[in-house]
Amino acid sequence: MLQDITQFIYREARLLDDRKFDDWLNLFDDDGFYIVPLVDEARPGRQAAIVNDDRMAREERVYHLVNHWFPAQQPPSRTLHFVSNVAADERGDLWSVSSSQLIHETRGGDWTQVGLGEKNAIAARVDYLLRHRDGGFRIHEKRIHLLDRAGWQGNLAFIY
């Protein structure tokens, strides 16, 4: 089962890197959450977070990334996710999964545009709660614990 879970996590990372955001949205349960907390044990809707998206907020985030012009994504971010150290434990009808991820992000540009053309490396532990349904997995919760979340965060307008 660990191999299937690992392949699922790799697939999710590839969808993000390829900017296939609608396919990424379809990986989530309807009641799933996408969270980038400020503290490790933040509860959705109860504590401040960098990102705390339920279904509607995820769909809105993707809609804006794909259909709207806004400076933080002009030009759009390009990302490359490196996934390692995947571990999983079955907990009732959920799988608790943890991985280490290094996400490289850049936006093309030149020296005349501050921040463009720079490569950013974002290290994180990414925890998932996955449901196994109909022969596949669904994300019930994706929680990105940024290694440097207490420090200054640059462009956060892309999806981790």
N, C-alpha and C positions, 0 to 999 in steps of 0.2 A: 504494500500500500504506500510506503514511503516513496517509492519510485514514481507512482502515479501522482502523488501530491507534489513532488519536486517538479515533475513535468508541467503540472498545472501552474505552479509559481513561475517557472520559466516562460510559459505561454503568456501569462499575464504581463510579465516584464516586456516581452517582445511586442505585445499589443501596444503598450505605452510608448516604446521606442519607435514603433512604426506609425504612431499617431492614429491608431485605429480605436478611437475613443468610444464609438458606439458599441463595438464588440467588447471593449473593456467594461462598459456599463452592464452588458448582458451577463457578466460573470457574477454579479451580485444578487443576493436574495432581495426581494422587494423591501424587506425591513432591515436591510444591511446598512452598515456604517463604514465610512472612510474617515479616519481620524489621524491627525498629527497633533498629539497632546503636548502641553507644556510641562506636565508632570506625568510620571509613569502610570499611575493608577487613576487617571482622569476618567470620569464617567460621562458618557455622551449626554450633552444637554445640561450637565450639572456643574462643570468646571470649564474655565477658559481654555481654549485650544487654538492652535494656529489654523487648523482645519477641523471641522466637526460636521461632516456632511451625511445627511440621510439621503434617501433616494432622490427627492426633489432637488436638493442642493447639488448632488452629483450630476444630475441631468442638466441643471442650470450652469454648472461649472463647465461641462463639456460643450454645451450650446454656445457659451461665450467664447471659449477657446477656438471653436470651429467657425463661428458666424459673425463675430464682432471684432472690430479693430480697437485695440487698446494698447497703449505704449509699452506696457510690461511684456507684451508678446509680439512686438514688431521689430525685427522678424521673430517668428515663432521659435521657441526653445527646441533644441534637438537634445535628446537624452540617450544614454546608454547605461542600462542596468546590469550590474554584475551581482549575481546571486550565489551565496554559498552557505554552508553550515545549516542546511535545512534539517530540522528535527520536528517530529510530530508525535502527539499522544492522543489517543482516542478518549473522548469524554462524553459518554452517552451518545447522543445523535450528532455531536460536533467533534471535529478534529481541531485540537490546539496545535498550531504550527508556528515555528519561529525560524527566521532566517536572518543572515547578515547580508546587507546590501550596500553596495557602493554605486552611487548614481552620479554619472558625469553629465553635466548640463552645460550647454553653450548656446549662444545666439550669435549668428554671423554678424559681422560688421567690421569697422575699422577704428583706428585711434581717435577719430573725430566724434565718436559716440561713446560716452562713458559706459563702461560695463559690457559693451558689445565686443565680441571676438575673444572674450575671456572664457577660460574653462573653469568650471566650478565642480569640485568633488564633494559630494554629500554622503556621509557615512551614517548608516542607520541600522538598528535592529527592527525588523518588520515582523509583527505578530499578526497571525490570522486566526480567525475562527471559521472553519470551513464546514459546510454540510455536504454529505455525500448523498446525491439524489439522481435517480434515473441514469445510473452508470457514470456520473460525472460529479464534479464539485461545484459548489456555489459559495461565494464569499459572504459570510454573515457579518464579519467585521474585519477590517484591515486597519491596523494601528502602526503608524510609522514613528518610532522613537528615534528622533534625530540625535546623533551623538553630541552635537553642539547646540542643542535647542535653547540653552540659556544665553547664548551669544547672539550677535547681530545676524539676522537672516537676510540674505539678498533677495533676488527675484523668487517669489513663491507662487507665481502665477501658472506654473506647469504642474502636472500630476506626478507625484513621486512613485 
